[in-house]
Amino acid sequence: MLIASLAVLLVFMILLLSSKNKYREYTEPLDKEEYKLKDLLCVGLFIMDKIKYSYNTEYDRKVLDKISELKGPKYSVYYLQIYWANKITLMFILLILFLFVGVSQEEITTEYLFFGVFVLALVVFVSYRELDKKVKERRLSIQIDFPDFLNQLVLLISAGMTVSRAWERIVEQSEKDTVLYDELRIVLADIRAGKSEINAFEDFAKRCRIPEITRFSSIIIQNINKGSSDIVPMLLRQASECWEMRKHAARRIGEEASSKLLFPMMLMFAAVLLIVATPAVIAIMGSM
């Protein structure tokens, strides 16, 4: 087992040293906070390149769809490659740890082998679940911020501003660094770069992928095409509905936070109970 452990570690180090310079620029844009294994991802990228992986399975398409929503379609393929590289590198590291822990045991049991296989398989499942969690958090963040933005937009349009001018004013005056306001800035940048307003709003809806934004974009596009005078009442109705949705979203966040606190509270209760009960138990045992 020791020889196998050292052999796998040696292979990992050889792959790391031989691929580090090759993929340095490729991994440079990645955020170290988000990708903890950034400096080791070259190993995963090297392996995926050597096996000539096509990134075209049904699973890849599902992952790509979620990555497109999180990172945007322009760099989605790049982040799909990083997703796989991160997964392969993590599995490699876990395999090395698994082998070295096995060295400390007198013998490798069947249960230990099954546990190792289970942990490696868990990496595949957890990485996808983490991606799914990020998508849900992104959508929830948009739903939380959208009613406030919509109210501001309605007020400015009612005051005589055009949609694009009101949009520009809200974005320029806001200091919020949230998902929705990042998307609003992208729309403004697209329009300033020469993209038509209709295409900019359509792309906005495609990136956000929530019903509220899709409906809102449809109202704005309809106003651009037909010059509808009913835009303010329509947006007011949607704003009212969105505030109700925001209340439900806030309630859901509160419920999730409460459920997350439940387990630590149970542990604290058990610890307090143990501290209080231990002297009594010792006293009873001593009197017997």
C-alpha positions, 0 to 999 in steps of 0.5 A: 500500500505504501508503494502504491501511495508513493507511486500515485503521489509521484504521478501527481507531482509529475503531472503538476510540474509538467502542466503548470506552465502550460495552463498558467495563463488559462487558469489565471483569470479564476478567483482564488476564493471560488476555486480553492484548487486554482494552482492545481487545476492544471493537473485536471486540465492536462488529464482531460486534454490527454483523454480528448474529452469531448464535453458533449455528453447529456450530463455536460449539457446539463452542467453547461446550461447551469454554468451559462446562467451563472457565468454567461454563455460567452465563457460557459465552455471555458468554465465547463472545462474548469468544472471538470478540471476541478473535479478530477483534481479533487478526486486525485487528491482524495485518492492520495489521501485515501491511500496514505490513510490506508498505509496507517492501518494494519490491513485494508478492509473491504469496508474501507475500500467501499468507503473510498469509492463512496467518497470519490463518487460523492465528489461527482454528486456534490459538485453538481449539487453545489452548482445547482445551489448557486443557480437557486441562490442567484435566482433568489437574489434577483427575485429579492432585488427586482421589486425595488428596482421595478418601483424605481423604474415606474416612478421615473417613467411616470415622471416623464422619462423613457425606459432606457433613460430611467434604466440608465439613471437607476444603474448609475445612481445605485451602488448595489453589487448584487446579481440583478444590478450586475445584469442591469449594468450589462444591459446598459453596456450592451445598448451603449455598445450599439446593441438594439434595445430589443435584443438587449432586453431579450438577452437580459431575460435569457440570462436571468431565467426567472418568470418575473424578468421574462414578463417584464422584458416582454412588457418593455419590448411591447412598449418599444414595438408598439409604443403602448401607453399602458406600460405604467399600469402594467408595470405597477401590477407586476410590481405589486405581484413581485412584492408578494413574491418577495415576501414569500422568498424572504419567508423561505430564506427565514425558514431555511435559516431556522432549519440550519440553526436547529442542528447546532442548537441541538448540539449545544443543548446536548453539550449543556445537558452533558455538563449539567448531568455529569456531576450528578451521575458521578455523585450517584456512582460514588454513593453506590 
